[in-house]
Amino acid sequence: MAQHSADVNRGDPPEAELLEFGTLVLRVWREPDAAQGLRVRILTSHGRQEPTSTALATDVEATLAAVRAWLEGQLEGDVPS
Protein backbone atom coordinates (compact mmCIF):
# COMPACT_ATOMS: atom_id res chain seq x y z
CA MET A 1 0.00 0.00 0.00
CA ALA A 2 1.28 3.46 -0.87
CA GLN A 3 2.23 5.66 2.03
CA HIS A 4 2.36 9.43 2.33
CA SER A 5 3.51 11.83 5.01
CA ALA A 6 0.05 12.75 6.30
CA ASP A 7 -1.12 11.11 9.51
CA VAL A 8 -4.39 9.20 8.96
CA ASN A 9 -5.85 10.76 12.09
CA ARG A 10 -5.03 14.28 10.93
CA GLY A 11 -7.10 14.33 7.74
CA ASP A 12 -6.24 14.26 4.07
CA PRO A 13 -2.69 14.34 2.71
CA PRO A 14 -1.49 17.60 1.12
CA GLU A 15 -2.75 17.77 -2.46
CA ALA A 16 0.81 18.27 -3.72
CA GLU A 17 1.52 14.65 -2.69
CA LEU A 18 -1.51 13.20 -4.50
CA LEU A 19 -0.89 11.89 -7.99
CA GLU A 20 -4.47 10.77 -8.43
CA PHE A 21 -7.39 10.51 -6.10
CA GLY A 22 -10.99 9.47 -6.17
CA THR A 23 -14.03 9.86 -3.98
CA LEU A 24 -16.65 7.26 -3.14
CA VAL A 25 -19.81 8.32 -1.31
CA LEU A 26 -22.46 5.94 -0.04
CA ARG A 27 -25.85 7.51 0.65
CA VAL A 28 -27.91 5.03 2.64
CA TRP A 29 -31.57 5.06 3.62
CA ARG A 30 -34.26 2.58 4.60
CA GLU A 31 -37.57 2.07 2.86
CA PRO A 32 -40.00 0.13 5.03
CA ASP A 33 -42.13 -1.00 2.07
CA ALA A 34 -39.20 -2.54 0.14
CA ALA A 35 -38.36 -6.25 0.47
CA GLN A 36 -34.91 -5.66 1.98
CA GLY A 37 -35.71 -2.16 3.18
CA LEU A 38 -32.25 -0.94 2.22
CA ARG A 39 -31.30 1.52 -0.52
CA VAL A 40 -27.75 2.67 -1.21
CA ARG A 41 -26.95 5.31 -3.81
CA ILE A 42 -23.29 5.07 -4.82
CA LEU A 43 -21.64 8.27 -6.00
CA THR A 44 -18.10 8.47 -7.33
CA SER A 45 -15.71 11.04 -8.67
CA HIS A 46 -12.14 11.25 -9.90
CA GLY A 47 -9.87 14.15 -9.07
CA ARG A 48 -11.71 17.40 -8.56
CA GLN A 49 -14.88 16.34 -10.39
CA GLU A 50 -18.19 16.54 -8.58
CA PRO A 51 -19.47 13.10 -7.53
CA THR A 52 -22.05 11.59 -9.85
CA SER A 53 -24.46 8.77 -9.15
CA THR A 54 -23.03 5.56 -10.57
CA ALA A 55 -25.15 2.81 -8.99
CA LEU A 56 -28.08 1.97 -6.73
CA ALA A 57 -27.90 -1.09 -4.50
CA THR A 58 -30.69 -2.72 -2.53
CA ASP A 59 -28.71 -5.03 -0.27
CA VAL A 60 -25.42 -5.26 1.57
CA GLU A 61 -23.80 -7.74 -0.85
CA ALA A 62 -24.51 -5.58 -3.90
CA THR A 63 -23.14 -2.55 -2.06
CA LEU A 64 -19.95 -4.39 -1.09
CA ALA A 65 -19.51 -5.64 -4.66
CA ALA A 66 -19.79 -2.07 -6.00
CA VAL A 67 -17.33 -0.75 -3.43
CA ARG A 68 -14.88 -3.57 -4.19
CA ALA A 69 -15.12 -2.92 -7.94
CA TRP A 70 -14.49 0.80 -7.38
CA LEU A 71 -11.47 0.16 -5.14
CA GLU A 72 -10.00 -2.33 -7.58
CA GLY A 73 -10.49 0.18 -10.39
CA GLN A 74 -8.57 2.75 -8.34
CA LEU A 75 -5.69 0.33 -7.85
CA GLU A 76 -5.60 -0.61 -11.53
CA GLY A 77 -5.90 2.99 -12.72
CA ASP A 78 -9.22 2.17 -14.38
CA VAL A 79 -10.85 5.49 -13.59
CA PRO A 80 -12.65 7.99 -15.83
CA SER A 81 -10.59 10.85 -17.20
N, C-alpha and C positions, 0 to 999 in steps of 0.2 A: 504494500500500500504506500502511496506517495505521502511524504511528510512535508510540512511547511513550518515556518517559525511561529505561527500563531498558536496560542494555547487554546484547546478546544473549549475550555470553560470561559474564555474571554471573548468569544464571538467569532466572527468571520476573519479569515486571513486578509492581509492587505491586498487590494486588487492588483497591485504591481506584481505580486507573486503568482497570480492566477493565469494560467495559460488558457484554459477553457473552464467554463463552469455552467452548470445547469440547475434548474429549480424544479422540484416536484412538490405539488400541493395536493393534499387529499382533503376534500370537503365532504364530511360525513353527516348524514342525518338518518333518522328512522321514520318509516312510514308504517303505521299500525295496520293498514289494510293490505299491505303487500305480503306475499308468502314468507319471505325471509325477514321483512321489515327493515332491511338495511339498504341504503343507497350511498354510493361513493362516487363523487365526480372527481376525476383525475385530471389535473391541469399541469402542464409542463411548459418549460421555456428553456432556451439556450442563450447564454450570454445575457445581454441587457434587454432581450425581448420581453414583452409582457406575456405572462402565462396564458395559454389557450387551452380550452377543454379538449382533451384527447381521448377520453374514455369514460364510460359509466359502468360501474360494477354493482352487482346486487348481492354479493356474498363475500365472505372473507377470502376464500380461495382465489376468486377472480381478481380481487384487489391485490393480493400478494403476487399473483402471476404478472399483473401489469407493472407493479413496482419492480419486480425482479427483471422483467424485460427492459424497463427503463434504465435500471442500474447497469445491466450488462451492456446496453447500448452506449452508456457513458464510458465504460471501460474500453469498449472496442472503437470508440470514436464515431459511432453510428448515430450522429445527432444532426438535426436539420441545420442548414447554413443560414 
